[in-house]
Amino acid sequence: MHQDEVEAACGCRAADRRGRLLHLPTAAGRHREALEADDAGRDVQDHDAPGQTLTLVRNEGFLPKIHEGFLKEWLDLGHSISSVKSSLESFEGFMTVDSRGGVIPGVKFTDTTFAGVPVRVYEPPAGGEGHLRRGLMYLHGGGWAFGSGKFGTYDSISSMVSDELNCVVVSVDYRLYPEVHFPEPFLDCLAAAKHFLSPEVLARYAIDPERVAVSGDSAGGNLAAAVAQEISTDDGVPVKFSVQALIYPVLQALDFNTPSYVQNQNMAVLPRHTMVRFWLQYLNADLSLLPQFIANNHSSSLHSAFTTELRSRLDWTVLLPPKFKKNHTPLVVEKKGSPEILKKVPGLLDRRAAPLLAEAAAIAKCPRAFIMTCEYDVLRDDGLMYAQRLRDAGVTVSVEHLEDGFHGCFGFIAWPLDFDVGKRAVRAYVSWLQSNL
């Protein structure tokens, strides 16, 4: 399907939406410029599959729901996130691969709690007396504000992994913004992980303690990486995760001008300004700081807390492979910038929020890793830099880079957003787990 056909099918042409946005009040339409940049075609750059996908998402998916939420909040009709959640739940239900009654025959699920945190446990058909199974804890994405592992493609993929890998999958429904901020989502995931890794629980589900993984996508990849670090360095937890599988994880909030952030700043699904907003929400920061963050004013080289050693942990000029640096130059604010931001938002330097900033000694204890990155994703370089830091610390890493991938494609496996790149992403993920877990 060509891009113009997709737009016609969606019934919402870019020009029409631009016209409507011009009439929005300033407060509600503060992201209009970025959306118009999308419409101008600067994000697609003649790449057919990504272009078709992103047009669909712009018109019927994530971004329109975000802007609808901003408008409702401006009109004092409720919190923007609550409005978007409601809309996306309906959209996600529309995309569900199959009815909940039996996505994968033989796989049963149970809704319960681990250490007080809601989880859904998927169990494969019995493997016979005395046969131990794999275990995997999955943390869903959604900017720490949206999503649930119980619905849509998350539910379908968990069922599939459970069946194909003879694996007990635990999908965690950690608390979300605006009800909570960092560190609560991390603490929920950590508590659930410690409960899952306890010898009693592993024995109850007949899980091999040497074959337990932690995994997640996007914000869930952030939480998975942070939990893996915390468990790996906690001597009080006898059973450790044996592998971590991170799907386009978000890992740092100090540099929003890496090559991938600049290249994909107006990309649909996750433009730069939306990712920065997610960070501000998660860290309970004033949303008016968004322009300061995009300009890197919060990470000026003159900030006493932002030392040379700390900067080296996310120095993309050293950590990225040459092909991803291209002709980009680092944006380092040499003037004073906004030093008060680090005092107001201490989570910026907390490795539990930003796993890429962890010291080498902590990273060296992490389990071997699978990291999936996508070319058309602001978070591409976060994942690639973390992969290099893990390698430098002696951890075995497998990187699956999708040249035609975009943020969110791992979940684009169900009509009307079923794309080959999404199916390939899921297959690469399952295949790696099959061989490494």
C-alpha positions in Angstrom: 0.0 0.0 0.0 1.4 3.4 -1.0 1.5 6.3 1.5 -1.3 8.3 -0.1 -3.5 5.2 -0.1 -2.9 4.6 3.6 -3.8 8.3 4.3 -6.9 8.0 2.3 -7.9 4.8 4.1 -7.4 6.3 7.4 -9.7 9.2 6.4 -7.5 11.9 7.9 -5.1 13.6 5.6 -2.1 15.5 7.0 -3.2 18.8 5.5 -6.6 18.5 7.2 -5.1 17.8 10.6 -2.7 20.7 10.2 -5.6 23.0 9.6 -7.4 21.8 12.7 -4.2 22.2 14.8 -3.8 25.8 13.7 -7.0 26.6 15.6 -5.8 25.0 18.9 -4.9 27.3 21.8 -1.2 27.8 22.3 -1.0 25.7 25.5 -2.7 22.7 23.9 -0.9 23.0 20.6 2.7 23.5 21.9 3.8 20.4 20.0 2.2 21.5 16.7 5.6 22.4 15.1 7.0 18.9 15.6 3.8 17.3 14.2 3.9 19.5 11.2 7.5 18.5 10.6 6.2 14.9 10.5 3.7 15.9 7.9 6.3 17.6 5.8 8.0 14.3 5.3 11.2 14.9 7.1 10.8 11.7 9.1 10.1 9.3 6.4 12.9 10.1 4.0 11.6 7.8 1.2 11.9 4.6 3.2 8.7 2.8 2.0 7.9 0.4 4.9 8.7 2.9 7.7 6.8 5.6 5.8 3.6 3.5 5.4 3.8 2.5 9.1 4.4 6.0 10.4 1.6 7.4 8.4 -0.8 4.9 9.9 0.4 5.7 13.4 0.2 9.5 12.9 -3.3 9.3 11.7 -5.0 6.6 13.7 -2.5 5.6 16.5 -0.3 7.0 19.2 0.4 10.6 18.2 -3.2 11.7 17.6 -4.2 10.3 21.0 -1.3 12.2 22.7 -2.5 15.5 21.1 -6.1 14.8 21.9 -5.0 14.4 25.6 -3.1 17.7 25.6 -6.2 19.5 24.3 -8.5 17.9 26.9 -6.1 18.9 29.7 -6.0 22.5 28.4 -9.8 22.6 28.4 -9.7 21.3 32.0 -11.5 18.1 30.9 -9.1 15.8 32.8 -5.5 14.8 32.9 -3.9 14.3 29.5 -2.5 10.9 30.4 -5.8 9.6 31.7 -7.4 10.6 28.4 -4.7 9.1 26.3 -4.8 5.8 28.3 -8.5 5.4 27.6 -8.1 6.0 23.9 -5.1 3.7 23.6 -6.8 0.9 25.5 -9.6 0.9 22.9 -7.0 1.0 20.0 -5.0 -1.8 21.5 -8.0 -4.0 22.0 -8.8 -3.4 18.3 -5.3 -4.8 17.5 -5.4 -7.9 19.6 -4.2 -10.9 17.8 -6.9 -13.2 19.1 -9.5 -13.5 21.8 -8.1 -14.0 25.3 -9.9 -17.4 25.5 -6.9 -19.2 24.0 -4.3 -17.4 22.0 -2.0 -20.4 22.3 -3.8 -23.7 23.1 -2.4 -25.3 26.2 -0.9 -22.1 27.7 -2.8 -21.1 30.9 -2.6 -17.7 32.6 -3.2 -16.6 36.2 -3.6 -13.1 37.4 -2.0 -12.8 40.9 0.4 -10.6 42.8 4.1 -10.9 43.5 5.1 -9.0 46.6 1.9 -7.0 46.3 2.5 -6.1 42.6 -0.1 -7.2 40.0 1.3 -9.8 37.6 0.0 -12.2 35.0 1.7 -15.6 35.0 1.7 -17.6 31.8 2.4 -21.4 32.2 3.2 -23.7 29.3 1.7 -27.2 29.0 3.3 -29.5 31.6 6.7 -30.8 30.5 6.4 -34.0 32.5 7.4 -35.0 36.0 10.8 -33.7 37.1 11.3 -31.4 34.0 12.3 -27.9 34.9 11.2 -25.0 32.7 12.7 -21.6 31.7 11.5 -18.4 33.5 11.1 -14.9 32.1 9.9 -11.7 33.7 8.6 -9.2 31.2 8.2 -5.4 31.8 6.0 -3.6 29.2 6.8 -0.3 27.6 4.7 2.9 27.4 6.8 5.8 28.7 6.2 4.8 32.4 2.7 6.1 31.8 0.8 3.7 29.5 0.3 0.1 28.9 -0.4 -3.3 30.5 1.2 -6.7 29.9 -2.3 -8.2 29.9 -3.6 -6.9 26.6 -2.9 -6.7 22.9 0.3 -7.9 21.5 2.0 -8.0 24.9 -0.4 -10.7 25.9 0.0 -12.6 22.6 3.8 -12.5 22.7 3.9 -13.7 26.3 1.7 -16.6 25.4 3.9 -17.4 22.4 7.1 -17.3 24.4 5.6 -19.5 27.1 4.6 -22.1 24.5 7.6 -22.1 22.2 10.3 -21.9 24.9 8.5 -24.1 27.6 8.8 -21.0 29.7 6.9 -19.5 32.7 6.4 -15.8 31.7 5.6 -13.3 34.4 4.3 -10.0 33.0 4.4 -7.2 35.5 1.8 -4.4 35.8 3.9 -1.9 37.7 2.3 1.4 38.7 2.3 4.2 36.2 2.3 8.0 35.9 0.5 10.2 37.0 -0.3 8.0 40.0 3.4 7.5 40.8 6.8 8.8 39.7 10.3 7.4 39.9 11.4 5.4 41.8 8.0 3.7 42.4 7.8 1.8 39.0 11.3 0.6 39.5 10.6 -0.5 43.1 7.5 -2.4 41.9 9.5 -4.2 39.3 12.4 -4.9 41.7 10.0 -6.3 44.4 8.3 -8.5 41.9 11.7 -9.7 40.6 13.0 -10.6 44.0 9.7 -12.5 44.7 10.0 -14.3 41.4 13.6 -15.3 42.0 13.0 -16.7 45.5 13.7 -20.4 45.7 10.2 -21.1 46.9 8.5 -19.4 43.9 10.9 -21.0 41.4 10.2 -24.4 42.8 6.4 -23.8 42.8 6.5 -23.1 39.1 9.1 -25.8 38.3 11.6 -23.2 37.0 15.3 -23.9 36.5 17.1 -21.3 38.7 19.9 -21.2 36.1 17.6 -20.2 33.3 15.7 -17.1 34.3 15.6 -13.9 32.2 14.4 -10.3 32.7 13.2 -8.5 29.6 11.3 -5.4 28.5 10.8 -2.9 25.7 11.3 0.9 25.7 10.5 2.1 29.2 10.2 -1.5 30.2 13.6 -2.1 28.8 14.8 0.7 31.0 13.2 -1.0 34.0 14.6 -4.4 33.0 18.2 -3.1 32.7 17.9 -1.3 36.0 16.5 -4.4 37.8 19.2 -6.6 36.2 21.8 -4.2 37.6 20.2 -4.1 41.0 19.8 -7.9 41.3 23.3 -8.5 40.0 24.9 -6.3 42.7 22.7 -7.4 45.6 24.4 -10.2 47.6 21.2 -10.8 49.5 19.6 -12.3 46.4 21.0 -15.8 45.9 19.4 -16.5 42.5 20.4 -14.1 39.7 19.0 -13.5 36.2 21.0 -15.5 33.7 20.2 -13.2 30.8 18.6 -9.8 30.0 16.8 -9.1 26.8 16.3 -5.4 26.1 14.1 -4.1 23.2 14.9 -0.5 22.1 15.5 0.5 25.8 15.6 4.1 27.0 18.7 4.4 29.2 19.7 8.0 29.8 18.3 11.5 30.0 21.4 13.7 29.9 21.9 13.9 26.1 19.0 14.4 23.9 21.2 15.3 20.9 22.8 12.0 20.2 22.9 11.2 16.4 19.7 9.1 16.7 17.8 11.8 18.7 18.8 14.3 16.0 18.2 12.1 13.1 14.8 10.9 14.3 13.6 14.0 16.3 10.4 14.2 14.3 9.8 10.5 13.8 6.2 9.3 14.4 5.5 7.0 17.3 8.2 8.5 19.4 9.4 12.0 18.4 12.1 13.6 20.6 9.8 16.0 22.4 7.5 13.2 23.5 10.4 11.1 24.9 11.6 14.1 26.8 8.1 14.7 28.2 8.0 11.1 29.3 11.3 11.6 31.2 10.0 14.8 32.8 6.8 13.0 33.9 8.7 10.0 35.2 11.2 12.0 37.2 8.4 14.3 38.6 9.9 17.4 37.0 8.3 20.6 35.8 7.1 20.0 32.2 8.1 23.6 31.3 11.7 22.4 31.4 11.2 20.5 28.1 13.0 23.1 25.9 15.9 23.2 28.4 16.3 19.4 28.2 16.1 19.3 24.4 18.9 22.0 24.3 21.0 19.9 26.7 21.1 22.9 29.1 20.5 20.5 32.0 23.9 18.8 31.3 26.3 21.7 30.8 30.0 20.7 31.0 30.3 23.3 33.8 27.9 21.5 36.1 30.0 20.2 39.0 27.9 17.0 39.2 28.4 16.2 35.6 32.1 15.1 35.8 34.3 14.0 33.0 34.1 10.4 34.2 30.3 10.5 34.3 30.2 12.1 30.8 32.4 9.2 29.5 29.6 6.8 30.4 27.4 8.2 27.6 30.0 9.6 25.2 28.6 8.5 21.9 31.7 9.8 20.1 33.6 6.9 21.7 30.8 4.3 22.4 29.0 4.3 19.0 30.2 2.3 16.0 31.4 4.7 13.2 28.5 3.9 10.9 26.1 5.5 13.4 28.1 8.7 14.1 27.9 9.8 10.4 28.6 13.6 10.3 27.0 14.4 13.6 28.9 16.5 16.2 28.2 16.4 20.0 26.2 19.2 21.5 28.0 20.0 24.7 26.8 23.2 26.5 30.0 24.9 27.6 28.3 27.8 29.3 26.6 27.7 32.7 23.4 26.2 31.3 20.8 25.5 34.0 22.6 23.9 37.0 19.6 24.1 39.2 17.9 21.4 37.2 20.1 18.7 38.5 19.3 19.7 42.1 15.6 19.7 41.3 15.7 16.5 39.4 18.2 14.2 41.2 16.9 11.1 39.4 18.7 12.3 36.3 22.0 10.9 37.7 20.4 7.8 39.5 21.4 4.6 37.7 18.1 3.1 38.8 16.5 5.6 36.4 19.3 5.8 33.9 21.1 2.4 33.7 23.6 3.7 31.1 25.1 5.9 33.9 26.0 2.9 36.1 29.6 2.5 37.1 31.7 -0.1 35.3 31.9 -2.3 38.4 28.1 -2.6 38.5 27.8 -3.2 34.8 30.5 -6.0 34.9 28.2 -8.0 37.2 25.3 -7.9 34.8 24.0 -11.0 32.9 24.7 -11.6 29.2 22.5 -9.4 27.1 20.4 -9.2 24.0 19.8 -5.7 22.8 17.5 -4.8 19.9 17.8 -1.4 18.3 16.0 0.3 15.4 17.4 2.7 12.8 14.3 4.9 12.9 14.2 5.4 16.7 15.5 8.2 18.9 16.5 5.5 21.4 18.8 3.7 19.0 22.0 5.1 20.4 21.0 4.5 24.0 20.9 0.8 23.2 24.1 0.8 21.2 26.0 2.7 23.8 24.9 0.3 26.5 25.9 -2.7 24.4 29.4 -1.2 24.2 29.6 -0.5 27.9 28.6 -4.0 28.7 31.2 -5.4 26.3 33.9 -3.1 27.8 33.0 -4.5 31.2 33.4 -8.1 29.9 29.7 -9.0 29.5 28.7 -11.0 26.4 26.3 -9.0 24.2 24.3 -9.8 21.1 22.9 -6.7 19.2 20.0 -7.1 16.8 19.9 -3.9 14.8 16.9 -3.5 12.4 17.8 -1.3 9.5 14.2 -0.8 8.6 13.0 -0.9 12.2 11.2 1.9 14.1 10.3 2.5 17.7 7.4 0.2 18.7 7.7 -2.2 15.8 8.1 -5.1 18.2 4.4 -4.8 18.9 3.3 -4.2 15.3 2.4 -7.8 14.5 -1.4 -7.6 14.5 -3.9 -6.2 12.0 -4.1 -3.3 11.0 -0.5 -2.7 12.0 1.0 -6.1 11.1 4.3 -5.4 9.5 7.1 -7.7 8.4 9.7 -5.9 10.4 7.6 -6.4 13.6 7.4 -10.2 12.9 11.1 -10.3 12.2 11.8 -8.5 15.5 9.7 -10.9 17.5 11.3 -13.9 15.8 14.8 -12.6 16.4 13.9 -12.1 20.1 12.4 -15.6 20.5 15.3 -17.3 18.6 17.9 -15.6 20.8 16.1 -16.7 24.0 15.8 -20.2 22.6 19.6 -20.4 22.2 20.7 -18.5 25.2 18.2 -19.0 28.0 
